[in-house]
Amino acid sequence: MAYPISLKDKVALIVGGAGGIGAATARQFADGGARVAITHRAGPDKAAAANALLTTFRGREHAAFAADVAETATLITLREAVVARYGRIDILVNTAGFTKPVPHSDLEALDDDLIDRMFEVNWRGQFATIRTFAPLLRASGDGLIVSVSSIAGTTGLGSSIAYCATKAGIDVMTKSLARALAPQVRVLGVAPGVVDTGFVPGRGADFNEKSSATTPLKRVATADDVAAAILSCATHLGFSTGMTITVDGGRSL
């Protein structure tokens, strides 16, 4: 598949690429000609599932590695494994995340442990991943970072107040790092609205139907919708950095 900016021979690391938006993103990058590495949580079952996923991708130079964004030591091990396999990295996509629904009015339910875990994974984890791979992305000379945010970061409406806050933090981090890492590395964000995945526990077809009714385009996003926006950051938006692209069917209007 030909794009204005070619992905041929590019190495793309999709953190959280074993499921949902991450898997759709990894597949689209592979279809575009990139060599793709994905991460999964530790465990033989998760490793087997991730490697099975890779067999469905176009091309053969893909790999799966265990990593936990909340544990920087595993990210350093991941970097060593990626360097050993590919010798470089050109694109980093952060799709790993965590949430737990908590009504915004129930302040007591949003306890310290949940707040800390939310920031540990959703904000610190993304920053730690970028920090770990920044030297390789700089060395690429044309590096790209794309972090998955959410419209919750700007609307204040989401699965919990803490979740909204972490996503707002990612939006600000995108701007800050775009300045700090330029010109060798571009930094972009993609902010979905409601997406038809199992990311938010307890949300299913009923929630999606209600959300579709109040969304101007009358449906919720698919994982491929979000992946296409992430892909466009690499293939079409070569002169963009520091911005967050909304992919919500107009839900935030």
MIDOSE-1310 file (N, C-alpha, C; in nm, 2 decimals, decimal comma, always signed):
residues 253
mayp	+0,09/-0,12/+0,00/+0,00/+0,00/+0,00/+0,09/+0,12/+0,00; +0,06/+0,21/-0,09/+0,15/+0,33/-0,11/+0,08/+0,45/-0,03; +0,17/+0,52/+0,05/+0,13/+0,64/+0,12/+0,22/+0,76/+0,08; +0,18/+0,88/+0,11/+0,27/+0,99/+0,08/+0,40/+0,98/+0,16
islk	+0,40/+0,93/+0,28/+0,52/+0,90/+0,35/+0,52/+0,74/+0,37; +0,63/+0,68/+0,31/+0,63/+0,54/+0,31/+0,67/+0,48/+0,45; +0,61/+0,36/+0,47/+0,64/+0,29/+0,59/+0,74/+0,18/+0,57; +0,78/+0,16/+0,44/+0,87/+0,05/+0,41/+1,00/+0,06/+0,49
dkva	+1,03/-0,05/+0,55/+1,15/-0,07/+0,63/+1,15/+0,01/+0,77; +1,04/+0,08/+0,79/+1,03/+0,14/+0,92/+1,00/+0,04/+1,03; +1,05/+0,06/+1,15/+1,02/-0,02/+1,27/+0,92/+0,05/+1,36; +0,81/-0,01/+1,38/+0,71/+0,05/+1,46/+0,68/-0,04/+1,59
livg	+0,69/+0,02/+1,70/+0,66/-0,05/+1,83/+0,53/+0,00/+1,88; +0,44/-0,10/+1,89/+0,30/-0,07/+1,94/+0,29/-0,12/+2,08; +0,30/-0,03/+2,18/+0,29/-0,07/+2,32/+0,15/-0,09/+2,36; +0,11/-0,21/+2,41/-0,03/-0,25/+2,42/-0,09/-0,30/+2,30
gagg	+0,00/-0,35/+2,21/-0,05/-0,39/+2,07/-0,11/-0,53/+2,06; -0,14/-0,59/+2,18/-0,19/-0,73/+2,17/-0,35/-0,73/+2,17; -0,41/-0,61/+2,19/-0,56/-0,62/+2,18/-0,62/-0,48/+2,16; -0,74/-0,48/+2,11/-0,82/-0,36/+2,09/-0,76/-0,26/+1,99
igaa	-0,75/-0,14/+2,03/-0,69/-0,03/+1,94/-0,55/-0,07/+1,90; -0,47/-0,12/+2,00/-0,33/-0,16/+1,97/-0,32/-0,26/+1,86; -0,40/-0,36/+1,87/-0,39/-0,47/+1,77/-0,43/-0,42/+1,63; -0,54/-0,34/+1,62/-0,58/-0,28/+1,50/-0,47/-0,19/+1,44
tarq	-0,41/-0,11/+1,52/-0,30/-0,03/+1,48/-0,18/-0,11/+1,43; -0,14/-0,21/+1,50/-0,03/-0,29/+1,45/-0,06/-0,36/+1,32; -0,18/-0,40/+1,30/-0,22/-0,46/+1,17/-0,21/-0,36/+1,06; -0,26/-0,24/+1,08/-0,26/-0,14/+0,98/-0,11/-0,10/+0,94
fadg	-0,03/-0,09/+1,04/+0,11/-0,06/+1,01/+0,18/-0,17/+0,94; +0,15/-0,29/+0,97/+0,20/-0,41/+0,90/+0,15/-0,41/+0,76; +0,03/-0,38/+0,74/-0,03/-0,37/+0,60/+0,04/-0,26/+0,52; +0,09/-0,16/+0,59/+0,15/-0,05/+0,52/+0,30/-0,08/+0,49
garv	+0,35/-0,19/+0,53/+0,49/-0,23/+0,50/+0,59/-0,21/+0,62; +0,54/-0,17/+0,73/+0,63/-0,15/+0,85/+0,66/-0,29/+0,91; +0,78/-0,30/+0,98/+0,81/-0,41/+1,06/+0,76/-0,37/+1,20; +0,67/-0,46/+1,26/+0,60/-0,42/+1,38/+0,64/-0,51/+1,50
aith	+0,66/-0,44/+1,61/+0,68/-0,51/+1,74/+0,56/-0,47/+1,83; +0,50/-0,57/+1,89/+0,39/-0,54/+1,98/+0,43/-0,59/+2,12; +0,37/-0,53/+2,23/+0,39/-0,57/+2,36/+0,26/-0,64/+2,42; +0,29/-0,72/+2,52/+0,18/-0,79/+2,59/+0,22/-0,80/+2,73
ragp	+0,12/-0,83/+2,82/+0,16/-0,85/+2,96/+0,22/-0,99/+2,98; +0,29/-1,00/+3,09/+0,37/-1,13/+3,11/+0,27/-1,25/+3,13; +0,32/-1,36/+3,09/+0,24/-1,49/+3,10/+0,24/-1,57/+2,97; +0,25/-1,70/+2,98/+0,26/-1,78/+2,86/+0,13/-1,77/+2,78
dkaa	+0,01/-1,76/+2,84/-0,11/-1,74/+2,76/-0,11/-1,61/+2,68; -0,07/-1,51/+2,75/-0,07/-1,38/+2,68/+0,03/-1,38/+2,57; +0,15/-1,44/+2,59/+0,25/-1,45/+2,49/+0,20/-1,53/+2,37; +0,14/-1,64/+2,40/+0,08/-1,72/+2,29/-0,02/-1,65/+2,21
aana	-0,11/-1,57/+2,28/-0,21/-1,50/+2,21/-0,15/-1,39/+2,12; -0,05/-1,32/+2,17/+0,01/-1,21/+2,10/+0,09/-1,27/+1,97; +0,15/-1,38/+1,99/+0,22/-1,44/+1,87/+0,12/-1,49/+1,77; +0,01/-1,54/+1,82/-0,09/-1,59/+1,72/-0,15/-1,47/+1,64
lltt	-0,16/-1,36/+1,71/-0,21/-1,24/+1,64/-0,11/-1,20/+1,53; +0,02/-1,21/+1,56/+0,12/-1,17/+1,46/+0,11/-1,25/+1,33; +0,06/-1,38/+1,34/+0,05/-1,46/+1,22/-0,05/-1,42/+1,13; -0,14/-1,33/+1,17/-0,25/-1,27/+1,09/-0,20/-1,15/+1,01
frgr	-0,08/-1,10/+1,05/-0,04/-0,97/+0,99/+0,03/-1,00/+0,85; +0,03/-0,90/+0,77/+0,11/-0,91/+0,64/+0,26/-0,90/+0,68; +0,34/-0,98/+0,61/+0,48/-0,98/+0,63/+0,52/-1,07/+0,74; +0,65/-1,09/+0,76/+0,70/-1,19/+0,85/+0,80/-1,14/+0,96
ehaa	+0,83/-1,01/+0,95/+0,94/-0,95/+1,03/+0,88/-0,89/+1,16; +0,78/-0,95/+1,21/+0,71/-0,89/+1,33/+0,74/-0,97/+1,46; +0,73/-0,91/+1,57/+0,77/-0,98/+1,70/+0,68/-0,93/+1,81; +0,67/-1,01/+1,91/+0,59/-0,98/+2,03/+0,68/-0,99/+2,16
faad	+0,67/-0,89/+2,25/+0,76/-0,89/+2,37/+0,67/-0,86/+2,49; +0,71/-0,92/+2,60/+0,64/-0,89/+2,73/+0,69/-0,76/+2,78; +0,60/-0,68/+2,84/+0,64/-0,55/+2,90/+0,52/-0,50/+2,99; +0,56/-0,43/+3,09/+0,45/-0,36/+3,18/+0,49/-0,22/+3,19
vaet	+0,41/-0,13/+3,14/+0,45/+0,02/+3,14/+0,46/+0,07/+3,28; +0,40/+0,00/+3,38/+0,41/+0,05/+3,51/+0,55/+0,01/+3,58; +0,62/-0,08/+3,51/+0,75/-0,12/+3,56/+0,86/-0,09/+3,46; +0,93/+0,02/+3,49/+1,03/+0,07/+3,40/+1,14/-0,03/+3,36
atli	+1,17/-0,12/+3,46/+1,27/-0,22/+3,43/+1,23/-0,31/+3,31; +1,10/-0,34/+3,30/+1,06/-0,42/+3,19/+1,07/-0,34/+3,06; +1,05/-0,21/+3,06/+1,07/-0,12/+2,94/+1,21/-0,12/+2,90; +1,30/-0,12/+2,99/+1,44/-0,12/+2,95/+1,48/-0,25/+2,89
tlre	+1,43/-0,36/+2,94/+1,45/-0,49/+2,88/+1,38/-0,50/+2,74; +1,27/-0,44/+2,73/+1,20/-0,43/+2,60/+1,29/-0,36/+2,50; +1,35/-0,25/+2,54/+1,43/-0,17/+2,45/+1,55/-0,26/+2,40; +1,61/-0,33/+2,49/+1,72/-0,42/+2,46/+1,68/-0,52/+2,36
avva	+1,56/-0,58/+2,38/+1,51/-0,68/+2,29/+1,48/-0,63/+2,15; +1,42/-0,51/+2,15/+1,39/-0,44/+2,02/+1,52/-0,41/+1,94; +1,62/-0,36/+2,01/+1,75/-0,33/+1,95/+1,81/-0,46/+1,90; +1,81/-0,56/+1,98/+1,87/-0,69/+1,93/+1,80/-0,74/+1,81
rygr	+1,67/-0,72/+1,80/+1,59/-0,78/+1,69/+1,60/-0,69/+1,56; +1,59/-0,56/+1,58/+1,58/-0,47/+1,47/+1,69/-0,37/+1,46; +1,76/-0,34/+1,56/+1,87/-0,24/+1,56/+1,82/-0,10/+1,56; +1,69/-0,07/+1,57/+1,64/+0,06/+1,56/+1,49/+0,07/+1,60
idil	+1,44/+0,19/+1,61/+1,30/+0,21/+1,62/+1,27/+0,34/+1,55; +1,16/+0,35/+1,47/+1,13/+0,48/+1,41/+1,00/+0,53/+1,46; +0,91/+0,45/+1,50/+0,77/+0,49/+1,55/+0,74/+0,42/+1,68; +0,69/+0,50/+1,77/+0,64/+0,45/+1,90/+0,49/+0,49/+1,91
vnta	+0,41/+0,39/+1,94/+0,27/+0,41/+1,96/+0,23/+0,36/+2,10; +0,18/+0,45/+2,18/+0,14/+0,41/+2,32/-0,01/+0,39/+2,32; -0,05/+0,26/+2,33/-0,19/+0,23/+2,34/-0,23/+0,17/+2,47; -0,13/+0,13/+2,56/-0,16/+0,07/+2,68/-0,23/+0,16/+2,77
gftk	-0,33/+0,11/+2,85/-0,41/+0,19/+2,94/-0,49/+0,10/+3,03; -0,56/+0,17/+3,12/-0,63/+0,10/+3,23/-0,75/+0,20/+3,27; -0,86/+0,14/+3,30/-0,96/+0,22/+3,37/-1,06/+0,13/+3,45; -1,13/+0,20/+3,53/-1,24/+0,13/+3,61/-1,35/+0,23/+3,63
pvph	-1,47/+0,20/+3,59/-1,58/+0,30/+3,60/-1,61/+0,34/+3,75; -1,61/+0,47/+3,77/-1,65/+0,52/+3,90/-1,74/+0,64/+3,88; -1,86/+0,65/+3,92/-1,95/+0,76/+3,91/-1,88/+0,89/+3,96; -1,89/+1,00/+3,88/-1,81/+1,12/+3,92/-1,86/+1,18/+4,05
sdle	-1,99/+1,15/+4,08/-2,04/+1,20/+4,21/-2,00/+1,12/+4,33; -1,95/+1,00/+4,31/-1,91/+0,91/+4,42/-1,76/+0,94/+4,46; -1,74/+1,04/+4,53/-1,60/+1,08/+4,56/-1,53/+0,98/+4,64; -1,60/+0,91/+4,73/-1,54/+0,81/+4,82/-1,49/+0,69/+4,75
aldd	-1,56/+0,66/+4,64/-1,53/+0,54/+4,56/-1,40/+0,56/+4,48; -1,36/+0,68/+4,46/-1,23/+0,71/+4,39/-1,13/+0,72/+4,50; -1,08/+0,61/+4,55/-0,99/+0,61/+4,66/-0,84/+0,63/+4,61; -0,75/+0,65/+4,71/-0,61/+0,68/+4,67/-0,55/+0,57/+4,59
dlid	-0,57/+0,44/+4,62/-0,51/+0,34/+4,55/-0,55/+0,34/+4,40; -0,68/+0,36/+4,37/-0,73/+0,36/+4,24/-0,67/+0,48/+4,16; -0,67/+0,60/+4,23/-0,61/+0,71/+4,16/-0,46/+0,69/+4,13; -0,39/+0,64/+4,22/-0,25/+0,61/+4,20/-0,23/+0,51/+4,09
rmfe	-0,31/+0,41/+4,08/-0,29/+0,31/+3,98/-0,33/+0,37/+3,84; -0,43/+0,45/+3,84/-0,47/+0,51/+3,71/-0,35/+0,60/+3,66; -0,29/+0,68/+3,74/-0,18/+0,76/+3,69/-0,06/+0,68/+3,67; -0,04/+0,58/+3,74/+0,08/+0,49/+3,72/+0,08/+0,43/+3,58
vnwr	-0,03/+0,38/+3,54/-0,04/+0,32/+3,41/-0,06/+0,42/+3,30; -0,17/+0,50/+3,31/-0,21/+0,59/+3,20/-0,12/+0,71/+3,17; -0,06/+0,76/+3,28/+0,02/+0,88/+3,25/+0,17/+0,84/+3,27; +0,21/+0,80/+3,39/+0,35/+0,77/+3,41/+0,40/+0,66/+3,32
gqfa	+0,31/+0,56/+3,29/+0,35/+0,45/+3,20/+0,38/+0,50/+3,06; +0,30/+0,59/+3,01/+0,33/+0,64/+2,87/+0,45/+0,73/+2,88; +0,47/+0,81/+2,98/+0,59/+0,89/+2,98/+0,71/+0,81/+3,00; +0,71/+0,71/+3,08/+0,83/+0,62/+3,10/+0,86/+0,55/+2,97
tirt	+0,76/+0,51/+2,90/+0,79/+0,44/+2,77/+0,86/+0,54/+2,67; +0,81/+0,66/+2,67/+0,87/+0,76/+2,58/+1,01/+0,79/+2,63; +1,03/+0,80/+2,75/+1,17/+0,83/+2,81/+1,26/+0,72/+2,77; +1,21/+0,59/+2,78/+1,30/+0,48/+2,75/+1,34/+0,47/+2,61
fapl	+1,25/+0,51/+2,52/+1,28/+0,49/+2,37/+1,32/+0,62/+2,30; +1,32/+0,73/+2,37/+1,36/+0,86/+2,31/+1,49/+0,86/+2,24; +1,60/+0,80/+2,31/+1,73/+0,80/+2,24/+1,72/+0,73/+2,10; +1,65/+0,62/+2,09/+1,64/+0,55/+1,96/+1,56/+0,63/+1,86
lras	+1,46/+0,69/+1,91/+1,37/+0,77/+1,82/+1,45/+0,89/+1,77; +1,53/+0,96/+1,85/+1,62/+1,07/+1,81/+1,72/+1,02/+1,71; +1,77/+0,90/+1,73/+1,87/+0,85/+1,64/+1,81/+0,82/+1,50; +1,69/+0,79/+1,50/+1,62/+0,76/+1,37/+1,63/+0,88/+1,28
gdgl	+1,62/+1,00/+1,34/+1,63/+1,13/+1,26/+1,49/+1,17/+1,21; +1,40/+1,08/+1,21/+1,26/+1,10/+1,16/+1,17/+1,03/+1,25; +1,18/+1,04/+1,38/+1,11/+0,96/+1,48/+0,97/+1,01/+1,50; +0,88/+0,93/+1,54/+0,74/+0,96/+1,56/+0,69/+0,89/+1,69
ivsv	+0,62/+0,97/+1,78/+0,55/+0,92/+1,89/+0,40/+0,95/+1,88; +0,32/+0,85/+1,89/+0,17/+0,88/+1,90/+0,12/+0,82/+2,03; +0,06/+0,90/+2,11/+0,00/+0,85/+2,23/-0,15/+0,86/+2,23; -0,22/+0,75/+2,27/-0,36/+0,74/+2,27/-0,42/+0,81/+2,39
ssia	-0,49/+0,92/+2,37/-0,56/+1,00/+2,47/-0,70/+0,96/+2,48; -0,79/+1,06/+2,50/-0,93/+1,04/+2,50/-1,00/+1,18/+2,50; -1,12/+1,19/+2,45/-1,19/+1,32/+2,46/-1,23/+1,34/+2,60; -1,22/+1,24/+2,69/-1,24/+1,26/+2,83/-1,14/+1,37/+2,89
gttg	-1,03/+1,38/+2,83/-0,93/+1,48/+2,88/-0,97/+1,62/+2,85; -1,06/+1,64/+2,76/-1,11/+1,78/+2,74/-1,25/+1,80/+2,78; -1,33/+1,70/+2,77/-1,47/+1,71/+2,81/-1,50/+1,70/+2,96; -1,41/+1,63/+3,03/-1,43/+1,59/+3,17/-1,53/+1,49/+3,19
lgss	-1,58/+1,42/+3,08/-1,67/+1,32/+3,09/-1,61/+1,19/+3,05; -1,60/+1,09/+3,14/-1,54/+0,97/+3,12/-1,57/+0,87/+3,23; -1,49/+0,76/+3,22/-1,52/+0,65/+3,32/-1,50/+0,68/+3,46; -1,41/+0,78/+3,49/-1,39/+0,83/+3,62/-1,32/+0,97/+3,61
iayc	-1,32/+1,04/+3,72/-1,26/+1,17/+3,72/-1,11/+1,15/+3,70; -1,05/+1,05/+3,77/-0,91/+1,02/+3,76/-0,87/+0,99/+3,61; -0,95/+0,91/+3,55/-0,93/+0,88/+3,41/-0,92/+1,00/+3,32; -1,02/+1,09/+3,34/-1,02/+1,22/+3,27/-0,89/+1,29/+3,29
atka	-0,85/+1,30/+3,41/-0,73/+1,37/+3,45/-0,60/+1,32/+3,38; -0,59/+1,18/+3,38/-0,48/+1,12/+3,31/-0,47/+1,15/+3,16; -0,59/+1,16/+3,10/-0,59/+1,18/+2,96/-0,56/+1,33/+2,93; -0,61/+1,42/+3,02/-0,57/+1,56/+3,00/-0,42/+1,57/+3,02
gidv	-0,36/+1,50/+3,11/-0,22/+1,50/+3,13/-0,14/+1,45/+3,00; -0,20/+1,35/+2,93/-0,13/+1,30/+2,81/-0,14/+1,41/+2,70; -0,25/+1,49/+2,69/-0,26/+1,60/+2,60/-0,15/+1,70/+2,62; -0,13/+1,74/+2,75/-0,03/+1,84/+2,78/+0,11/+1,78/+2,76
mtks	+0,13/+1,65/+2,79/+0,26/+1,59/+2,77/+0,30/+1,59/+2,62; +0,20/+1,57/+2,54/+0,22/+1,57/+2,39/+0,27/+1,70/+2,35; +0,22/+1,81/+2,40/+0,27/+1,94/+2,36/+0,41/+1,97/+2,41; +0,43/+1,93/+2,54/+0,56/+1,95/+2,60/+0,67/+1,88/+2,53
lara	+0,64/+1,75/+2,50/+0,74/+1,66/+2,44/+0,77/+1,70/+2,29; +0,66/+1,75/+2,23/+0,68/+1,80/+2,09/+0,79/+1,91/+2,08; +0,79/+2,00/+2,18/+0,89/+2,10/+2,19/+1,03/+2,04/+2,23; +1,02/+1,95/+2,33/+1,15/+1,90/+2,38/+1,22/+1,81/+2,28
lapq	+1,15/+1,73/+2,20/+1,21/+1,63/+2,12/+1,23/+1,68/+1,97; +1,18/+1,80/+1,94/+1,20/+1,85/+1,80/+1,35/+1,89/+1,78; +1,39/+1,88/+1,65/+1,32/+1,84/+1,53/+1,33/+1,69/+1,49; +1,41/+1,62/+1,57/+1,43/+1,48/+1,53/+1,31/+1,39/+1,55
vrvl	+1,22/+1,43/+1,64/+1,10/+1,34/+1,67/+0,98/+1,43/+1,67; +0,87/+1,38/+1,60/+0,74/+1,44/+1,61/+0,66/+1,37/+1,72; +0,57/+1,44/+1,78/+0,49/+1,39/+1,89/+0,35/+1,43/+1,87; +0,26/+1,33/+1,86/+0,12/+1,35/+1,83/+0,03/+1,27/+1,93
gvap	-0,09/+1,31/+1,94/-0,19/+1,23/+2,02/-0,31/+1,21/+1,94; -0,38/+1,10/+1,97/-0,51/+1,07/+1,91/-0,61/+1,05/+2,02; -0,72/+1,12/+2,02/-0,82/+1,12/+2,13/-0,95/+1,06/+2,08; -0,98/+0,93/+2,11/-1,10/+0,87/+2,07/-1,22/+0,92/+2,16
gvvd	-1,34/+0,90/+2,11/-1,46/+0,90/+2,20/-1,49/+0,76/+2,24; -1,61/+0,72/+2,23/-1,65/+0,59/+2,27/-1,60/+0,49/+2,15; -1,54/+0,38/+2,19/-1,49/+0,29/+2,10/-1,54/+0,15/+2,13; -1,58/+0,08/+2,03/-1,64/-0,06/+2,04/-1,54/-0,16/+2,07
tgfv	-1,48/-0,16/+2,19/-1,39/-0,26/+2,24/-1,43/-0,29/+2,38; -1,36/-0,38/+2,45/-1,39/-0,42/+2,58/-1,31/-0,34/+2,68; -1,25/-0,23/+2,65/-1,16/-0,15/+2,73/-1,23/-0,11/+2,87; -1,35/-0,06/+2,86/-1,41/-0,02/+2,98/-1,50/-0,13/+3,04
pgrg	-1,46/-0,18/+3,16/-1,54/-0,29/+3,21/-1,69/-0,26/+3,23; -1,78/-0,35/+3,19/-1,92/-0,33/+3,22/-1,99/-0,26/+3,11; -1,92/-0,21/+3,01/-1,99/-0,14/+2,90/-2,00/-0,23/+2,78; -2,12/-0,24/+2,72/-2,15/-0,33/+2,61/-2,24/-0,27/+2,51
adfn	-2,32/-0,35/+2,44/-2,40/-0,31/+2,33/-2,50/-0,20/+2,37; -2,56/-0,21/+2,49/-2,66/-0,11/+2,53/-2,59/+0,03/+2,54; -2,47/+0,03/+2,60/-2,40/+0,16/+2,62/-2,37/+0,22/+2,48; -2,32/+0,13/+2,39/-2,28/+0,18/+2,26/-2,40/+0,23/+2,18
ekss	-2,52/+0,16/+2,20/-2,64/+0,21/+2,13/-2,68/+0,35/+2,18; -2,68/+0,37/+2,31/-2,71/+0,50/+2,36/-2,61/+0,60/+2,32; -2,48/+0,57/+2,32/-2,38/+0,66/+2,28/-2,40/+0,70/+2,13; -2,43/+0,60/+2,05/-2,45/+0,63/+1,90/-2,56/+0,73/+1,88
attp	-2,67/+0,72/+1,96/-2,78/+0,80/+1,94/-2,75/+0,95/+1,97; -2,65/+0,97/+2,05/-2,62/+1,11/+2,09/-2,49/+1,16/+2,02; -2,44/+1,08/+1,92/-2,32/+1,12/+1,84/-2,36/+1,16/+1,70; -2,31/+1,28/+1,66/-2,36/+1,33/+1,53/-2,35/+1,23/+1,41
lkrv	-2,24/+1,14/+1,41/-2,23/+1,05/+1,30/-2,31/+0,92/+1,33; -2,38/+0,91/+1,44/-2,47/+0,81/+1,47/-2,41/+0,67/+1,48; -2,29/+0,66/+1,53/-2,23/+0,53/+1,56/-2,11/+0,56/+1,65; -2,06/+0,46/+1,72/-1,94/+0,47/+1,80/-1,82/+0,43/+1,71
atad	-1,70/+0,46/+1,75/-1,58/+0,42/+1,67/-1,55/+0,28/+1,68; -1,49/+0,23/+1,58/-1,43/+0,09/+1,58/-1,28/+0,11/+1,61; -1,22/+0,00/+1,65/-1,08/+0,01/+1,68/-1,00/+0,05/+1,55; -1,05/+0,01/+1,43/-0,99/+0,04/+1,31/-1,00/+0,19/+1,28
dvaa	-1,11/+0,26/+1,32/-1,12/+0,40/+1,30/-1,01/+0,47/+1,37; -0,99/+0,43/+1,50/-0,88/+0,50/+1,58/-0,74/+0,46/+1,52; -0,72/+0,34/+1,48/-0,60/+0,30/+1,42/-0,57/+0,37/+1,29; -0,67/+0,40/+1,21/-0,65/+0,48/+1,09/-0,60/+0,62/+1,12
ails	-0,65/+0,68/+1,23/-0,60/+0,81/+1,26/-0,45/+0,80/+1,31; -0,42/+0,70/+1,39/-0,28/+0,68/+1,43/-0,19/+0,66/+1,31; -0,23/+0,58/+1,22/-0,16/+0,55/+1,09/-0,13/+0,68/+1,02; -0,23/+0,76/+1,01/-0,22/+0,89/+0,93/-0,11/+0,98/+0,99
cath	-0,09/+0,97/+1,12/+0,02/+1,05/+1,18/+0,15/+1,01/+1,12; +0,17/+0,89/+1,08/+0,29/+0,84/+1,03/+0,30/+0,86/+0,87; +0,18/+0,85/+0,81/+0,19/+0,84/+0,66/+0,14/+0,97/+0,59; +0,07/+1,06/+0,66/+0,02/+1,18/+0,60/+0,05/+1,31/+0,67
lgfs	+0,08/+1,31/+0,80/+0,09/+1,43/+0,87/+0,24/+1,46/+0,91; +0,32/+1,46/+0,81/+0,46/+1,48/+0,83/+0,51/+1,61/+0,88; +0,42/+1,71/+0,87/+0,46/+1,85/+0,92/+0,38/+1,89/+1,04; +0,32/+1,79/+1,11/+0,24/+1,81/+1,23/+0,31/+1,76/+1,35
tgmt	+0,31/+1,83/+1,46/+0,36/+1,79/+1,59/+0,29/+1,87/+1,70; +0,28/+1,81/+1,82/+0,23/+1,88/+1,93/+0,08/+1,89/+1,94; +0,01/+1,82/+1,85/-0,14/+1,83/+1,84/-0,20/+1,70/+1,88; -0,33/+1,70/+1,92/-0,40/+1,58/+1,95/-0,52/+1,58/+1,85
itvd	-0,54/+1,47/+1,78/-0,64/+1,45/+1,68/-0,76/+1,39/+1,75; -0,88/+1,45/+1,73/-1,00/+1,39/+1,79/-1,06/+1,29/+1,69; -1,10/+1,17/+1,74/-1,16/+1,07/+1,65/-1,29/+1,02/+1,73; -1,40/+1,10/+1,72/-1,51/+1,07/+1,81/-1,65/+1,08/+1,74
ggrs	-1,65/+1,10/+1,60/-1,77/+1,11/+1,53/-1,85/+1,23/+1,56; -1,78/+1,33/+1,62/-1,85/+1,45/+1,66/-1,91/+1,45/+1,80; -1,88/+1,35/+1,88/-1,94/+1,33/+2,01/-1,91/+1,45/+2,10; -1,79/+1,51/+2,09/-1,75/+1,61/+2,18/-1,80/+1,75/+2,14
l	-1,88/+1,76/+2,03/-1,93/+1,89/+1,98/-2,03/+1,95/+2,08
